[in-house]
C-alpha cells in the first residue's frame, strides 16, 4: 500500500463536488447491476432469436462469474480493512465487475464502444474511493482483475480491429491501443 493512498482517500471523501459527481457509481458498478445486465442481455437475445445478442449476454455472464470468483477469493485471502473500517477492501468488486463488462464490450464492438465503457468503469472505480469504501490500490487492482476476467471469455476468438485496454505507467495511467489478430 502506498502511503499517499490515505491522503488521496481523505481528499476524495471531503470533496463535495466529487460527492455529487460520483453519486451513481455504486449502483452502476454493483454485482447485481452487472450480473443482472448480463442475464438481461442473454435473455433478450434468447427471447428475440438474435444470436449475437445472446452470445454477448453469455460472454458478459461468463466474465462476471470468473470475475466474482477471482475477486471474492482474493478478498477472503487478503482480508484488507476498508478505509471506513469495513471488511474485504482488496480488490474492489465494483471496479473489477465494470472493467470485466467493458472488456467484453470492447471485444464485441471495438474501440467505439470500449472507450465510453472503460470511462464508465473508471467513474465507478473513482466513486468507490470517494465514498470511502476503497483505497486507490483496491480499485486499480480490481480494474486489472476485471480486464483479465473479461479477456478470459474470448480466449481463442478474435474480431480483428483494435483492442483498447487501460494500463499503468510510472506515476500515472494510460490507455493502450493494440491491433487485434
C-alpha positions in Angstrom: 0.0 0.0 0.0 1.4 3.4 -1.0 1.5 6.0 1.8 -0.3 8.6 -0.5 -3.4 6.4 -0.6 -4.6 7.6 2.8 -4.2 11.3 1.7 -5.9 10.6 -1.6 -8.8 8.9 0.0 -9.1 11.7 2.7 -9.2 14.3 -0.1 -11.8 12.5 -2.1 -14.2 11.9 0.8 -14.0 15.6 1.9 -14.8 17.0 -1.6 -18.5 18.0 -2.0 -18.1 18.4 -5.8 -16.7 14.8 -6.1 -19.5 13.5 -3.9 -22.1 15.0 -6.2 -20.2 13.7 -9.3 -19.8 10.1 -8.1 -23.3 9.6 -6.6 -24.4 6.9 -9.1 -21.1 4.9 -9.1 -22.0 2.3 -6.5 -25.3 1.4 -8.2 -23.8 1.1 -11.7 -20.9 -1.0 -10.5 -22.7 -3.3 -8.1 -22.7 -7.0 -8.7 -26.4 -7.2 -9.0 -26.4 -4.5 -11.7 -23.6 -6.1 -13.6 -24.9 -9.7 -13.4 -28.5 -8.5 -13.9 -27.4 -6.7 -17.1 -25.6 -9.8 -18.3 -28.6 -12.0 -17.7 -31.0 -9.5 -19.2 -28.8 -9.3 -22.4 -28.7 -13.1 -22.6 -32.5 -13.4 -22.1 -33.2 -10.6 -24.7 -31.1 -12.5 -27.2 -32.8 -15.8 -26.5 -36.2 -14.3 -26.5 -35.8 -12.4 -29.7 -33.8 -15.0 -31.5 -30.8 -12.7 -32.1 -27.8 -15.0 -31.7 -25.3 -12.1 -31.5 -27.1 -10.6 -28.5 -27.3 -14.0 -26.9 -23.6 -14.6 -27.4 -22.9 -11.1 -25.9 -25.0 -11.9 -22.9 -23.4 -15.3 -22.4 -19.9 -13.7 -22.6 -20.9 -11.0 -20.1 -22.3 -13.6 -17.8 -19.2 -15.8 -18.0 -17.0 -12.7 -17.4 -19.0 -11.8 -14.3 -18.8 -15.4 -12.9 -15.0 -15.5 -13.5 -14.6 -12.1 -12.0 -16.7 -12.8 -8.9 -14.8 -16.0 -8.2 -11.4 -14.3 -8.5 -12.4 -11.1 -6.7 -14.1 -12.9 -3.7 -11.3 -15.4 -3.4 -8.7 -12.6 -3.2 -10.9 -10.6 -0.8 -11.1 -13.6 1.6 -7.4 -14.4 1.3 -6.2 -10.8 1.8 -8.8 -9.5 4.3 -7.8 -5.9 4.0 -9.8 -3.5 6.1 -11.7 -0.8 4.2 -11.0 2.9 4.7 -14.3 3.1 6.6 -13.2 0.2 8.8 -15.4 -2.4 7.0 -14.1 -5.7 5.8 -12.8 -7.0 2.5 -11.5 -3.9 0.8 -9.0 -5.5 -1.6 -9.7 -5.8 -4.5 -12.7 -3.6 -5.4 -15.5 -5.8 -6.7 -17.3 -2.8 -8.3 -14.2 -1.8 -10.2 -13.5 -5.4 -11.3 -17.1 -6.1 -12.4 -17.4 -2.9 -14.5 -14.0 -3.4 -16.1 -14.9 -7.0 -16.9 -18.0 -5.7 -18.7 -16.1 -3.0 -20.5 -13.6 -5.6 -21.7 -16.3 -7.9 -23.1 -18.0 -4.9 -24.8 -14.6 -4.0 -26.3 -14.3 -7.5 -27.7 -17.7 -7.5 -29.3 -18.0 -3.9 -30.5 -14.5 -2.5 -30.7 -13.0 0.8 -29.6 -16.0 3.0 -30.2 -17.9 1.2 -27.5 -15.0 0.4 -25.3 -13.9 4.0 -24.8 -17.2 5.0 -23.1 -17.4 1.6 -21.3 -13.9 2.0 -19.8 -14.8 5.6 -19.0 -17.9 4.4 -17.0 -15.8 1.7 -15.3 -13.2 4.4 -14.3 -16.1 6.5 -13.0 -17.3 3.6 -10.8 -13.8 3.0 -9.5 -13.4 6.7 -8.6 -16.8 6.6 -6.9 -15.6 3.7 -4.6 -12.6 5.8 -3.5 -14.8 8.9 -3.0 -17.3 7.0 -1.0 -14.6 5.9 1.4 -15.1 2.2 0.6 -11.7 1.6 -1.1 -8.2 2.8 -1.4 -6.8 3.6 -4.8 -4.8 0.3 -5.0 -8.0 -1.6 -4.4 -9.7 -0.1 -7.4 -6.6 -0.2 -9.6 -6.1 -3.9 -8.9 -9.8 -4.5 -9.3 -9.7 -2.9 -12.7 -6.8 -5.1 -13.8 -8.6 -8.2 -12.4 -11.8 -7.2 -14.4 -9.8 -6.9 -17.6 -8.4 -10.4 -17.0 -11.8 -11.8 -16.3 -13.3 -10.1 -19.4 -10.5 -11.4 -21.6 -10.8 -15.0 -20.5 -14.2 -15.3 -22.1 -12.7 -14.6 -25.6 -9.7 -16.8 -25.5 -9.5 -18.5 -28.9 -11.8 -15.9 -30.5 -11.0 -12.6 -32.1 -12.8 -10.0 -34.0 -9.9 -8.2 -35.6 -9.6 -4.4 -35.3 -8.1 -2.8 -32.2 -8.1 -3.8 -28.5 -8.3 -0.8 -26.1 -7.1 -1.5 -22.6 -6.3 0.5 -19.5 -2.6 0.4 -18.4 -0.5 1.6 -15.6 2.6 3.6 -16.3 5.2 5.1 -13.8 3.4 7.9 -11.9 0.1 7.5 -13.8 -2.2 5.6 -16.1 -2.9 5.4 -19.8 -4.8 3.7 -22.5 -3.2 1.1 -24.7 -4.3 0.5 -28.3 -3.3 -2.8 -29.7 -4.0 -4.3 -33.1 -6.1 -7.5 -32.7 -5.1 -10.6 -34.6 
